[in-house]
Amino acid sequence: MTVPIEAPDVLEFVPGRPAPGETTGVLRSDTVHVRWVMPEIFQDIPLNEEDDDEAVRLLEELAQKALPGAEAEDQLKLAVVIALGMDDLLAGGAEYAAVCVGAVGENPCTATVFASLTDSPDTTDDDAIAAIASSLRREGLGETAEIHLPCGPAVSCVGTRDDKVSAELTESPDGLTIPTSFIRVYVPLPNGTTLVMEMSTPTPVGWDTFSTIFGNIVSSIRLFTADGTALIVPDRGTDT
């Protein structure tokens, strides 16, 4: 059984105030902490659990929440799929990830959100936004735009890529490739790191809904100094 998913209204958040609702996503660097709100339909993936038994328990719990009322065999299959994808998430630098399994109308759909912190590009003019946007356009990864979030300026990239599905999950010995649509957002932080968040889905029927949900997620991002003081990254060309 999959949970019906409806596109939420686009929320308007007030810069400088705490993110509304329960903040479920947190990343911490030495000097900047990042928090955001994840919708209840997304279930956290236990990327950082070092105890194997506890990781298995958490994956089983995740599958039960994602597929309430489903047969145990179907829940187990989902747990295995997520477990097999965790290595790719970790290899891509993900420090947080969550998955949603649901339905739009009668059509099953799924999406994954991940977040990571990476080094900001070195620039001579201290303009990380322009450097990130320029790099994405050169690589041709997708439609790139400079945007503004309540937490500060950012870069978005919207595109489609081919993701490999493990042979363990298919009848093909070489696995399969599936077109996957994604939105990736880059938020340069004042400590020389960049927050990267991405939503991806291999199910086109869910694109409009998931992209709206992801817009709300990134709009809920809030930045804080290590002592808990709210932080907003100024626009380029403005005083701090």
C-alpha positions in Angstrom: 0.0 0.0 0.0 1.4 3.4 -0.9 0.5 6.7 0.7 -1.4 9.2 -1.6 0.7 12.4 -2.1 -0.7 15.8 -2.9 1.2 18.8 -4.0 1.3 21.3 -1.1 0.9 25.0 -1.5 4.2 26.9 -2.0 4.9 28.2 1.5 6.2 31.7 2.2 8.8 31.8 5.0 10.1 34.9 6.7 13.9 35.4 6.6 15.7 35.5 9.9 13.0 33.5 11.8 13.3 29.8 12.8 12.1 27.3 10.2 8.4 26.6 10.9 7.4 23.2 12.2 9.7 20.5 13.4 13.2 20.8 12.1 14.2 17.3 11.1 17.3 17.9 8.9 20.5 19.1 10.5 24.1 19.4 9.1 26.9 20.9 11.2 30.3 22.3 10.2 32.7 23.9 12.7 31.1 27.3 12.5 27.8 27.0 10.7 24.9 24.8 11.4 22.2 24.1 8.8 18.6 23.2 9.6 15.6 22.6 7.5 12.1 21.0 7.6 11.4 17.6 6.0 7.7 16.7 5.3 6.4 13.7 7.2 6.0 11.7 4.0 9.8 11.5 3.8 11.6 8.9 5.9 15.2 9.4 7.0 17.7 6.9 5.6 20.2 5.7 8.3 23.3 6.8 6.4 25.5 7.3 9.4 24.5 4.3 11.6 27.7 2.4 12.3 26.1 -0.6 14.1 24.9 -3.1 11.4 22.1 -4.5 13.5 20.7 -1.1 14.4 21.0 -0.1 10.7 18.9 -3.1 9.7 16.3 -2.3 12.4 16.1 1.3 11.2 15.7 0.2 7.6 12.9 -2.2 8.5 11.2 0.6 10.5 11.6 2.9 7.5 10.0 0.4 5.1 7.1 -0.1 7.5 6.4 3.6 7.7 6.9 4.2 4.0 4.6 1.2 3.1 2.0 1.0 5.9 -0.3 -2.0 5.6 1.8 -3.6 2.8 2.8 -7.2 2.8 6.0 -7.9 4.8 7.7 -9.2 1.6 7.1 -5.8 -0.1 8.4 -3.9 2.9 11.5 -6.1 2.9 12.1 -5.5 -0.8 11.9 -1.7 -0.2 14.4 -2.0 2.7 16.8 -3.9 0.4 16.5 -1.4 -2.4 17.3 1.5 0.0 20.1 -0.4 1.6 21.7 -1.1 -1.8 21.4 2.6 -2.7 23.1 3.8 0.5 26.6 3.2 -0.8 26.0 5.5 -3.8 24.6 8.2 -1.6 27.7 8.0 0.7 30.0 7.9 -2.3 28.3 11.1 -3.5 29.1 12.8 -0.2 25.6 12.7 1.3 25.5 13.3 5.0 21.7 13.2 5.2 19.2 11.5 3.0 15.5 10.7 3.1 13.1 8.8 0.8 9.4 9.1 0.0 7.3 6.2 -1.5 3.7 7.1 -2.4 1.2 7.6 -5.2 -0.1 10.4 -7.3 -3.6 9.3 -8.3 -3.2 5.6 -8.9 0.4 5.9 -10.0 3.2 4.8 -7.7 6.1 7.2 -7.4 9.2 7.8 -5.3 11.7 10.4 -4.6 15.0 10.8 -2.7 16.4 13.9 -1.0 20.0 14.2 0.1 22.1 17.0 1.6 25.9 17.4 1.9 28.5 20.0 2.7 31.4 20.5 0.2 34.2 23.0 -0.2 33.1 26.2 -2.0 35.0 27.0 -5.2 38.1 29.1 -5.0 37.5 32.5 -6.6 39.5 35.6 -7.1 36.5 37.9 -6.5 34.9 35.9 -3.7 31.8 35.2 -5.8 31.0 31.6 -5.1 27.5 31.9 -6.7 28.9 33.0 -10.0 31.6 30.3 -9.9 29.1 27.5 -9.1 26.7 28.7 -11.8 29.5 29.0 -14.4 30.8 25.5 -13.6 27.4 23.9 -13.9 26.7 25.6 -17.2 30.1 24.4 -18.6 29.3 20.9 -17.5 25.9 21.0 -19.1 24.3 19.2 -16.2 20.9 20.9 -16.6 19.1 24.2 -16.6 21.0 26.5 -14.2 19.8 29.6 -12.5 20.9 31.9 -9.7 18.1 32.2 -7.1 17.4 33.7 -3.7 16.3 31.7 -0.7 15.3 33.1 2.7 18.7 32.0 4.0 20.6 33.7 1.2 21.6 33.5 -2.4 21.8 30.1 -4.1 22.2 28.3 -7.4 19.7 25.7 -8.8 20.2 23.1 -11.4 17.3 21.2 -13.0 18.0 18.2 -15.3 17.8 14.5 -16.1 20.5 11.9 -15.8 20.8 8.1 -16.2 21.0 6.3 -12.9 22.3 2.8 -12.7 20.1 0.1 -11.1 22.0 -2.7 -9.6 21.9 -6.2 -11.2 20.7 -7.5 -7.8 17.4 -5.7 -8.4 16.9 -6.6 -12.0 16.8 -9.6 -14.3 19.6 -8.2 -16.3 23.2 -9.3 -15.3 24.5 -5.9 -16.1 21.7 -3.9 -14.3 19.7 -1.2 -15.9 19.9 2.6 -16.4 16.8 4.6 -15.6 16.2 8.3 -16.5 16.1 10.3 -13.3 14.9 13.9 -13.0 16.5 16.0 -10.4 16.7 19.5 -8.8 19.9 20.4 -7.1 20.4 23.5 -5.0 23.8 25.0 -3.9 23.9 27.4 -1.0 27.4 28.9 -0.4 28.0 29.5 3.4 30.2 32.2 4.9 32.8 29.6 6.2 34.1 28.5 2.8 31.7 25.5 2.5 28.6 25.0 0.3 25.4 23.2 1.2 24.2 21.0 -1.6 20.7 19.6 -1.5 19.1 17.5 -4.2 15.7 15.9 -4.9 15.6 13.2 -7.5 12.8 11.0 -8.9 12.7 8.2 -11.5 8.9 8.5 -11.7 7.9 11.3 -14.0 4.3 11.3 -12.7 5.5 12.6 -9.4 7.7 15.4 -10.8 5.4 18.3 -10.3 4.4 17.2 -6.7 8.0 16.4 -5.6 9.4 19.6 -7.1 6.9 21.7 -5.2 7.7 19.8 -2.0 11.4 20.3 -2.6 10.8 24.0 -3.2 9.3 24.2 0.3 12.2 22.2 1.8 14.9 24.5 0.5 12.8 27.5 1.4 12.8 26.3 5.0 16.6 26.1 5.2 17.9 28.2 8.2 21.5 28.9 9.1 23.0 29.4 12.5 26.4 30.1 14.0 27.8 27.4 16.3 26.4 29.3 19.4 22.9 29.2 17.9 22.7 32.8 16.5 20.6 33.1 13.4 22.6 33.8 10.2 21.6 35.1 6.8 24.0 35.2 4.0 23.8 38.7 2.4 23.2 39.2 -1.3 26.2 39.9 -3.4 27.2 43.5 -3.3 25.5 44.2 0.0 27.1 44.9 3.3 27.1 42.2 6.0 
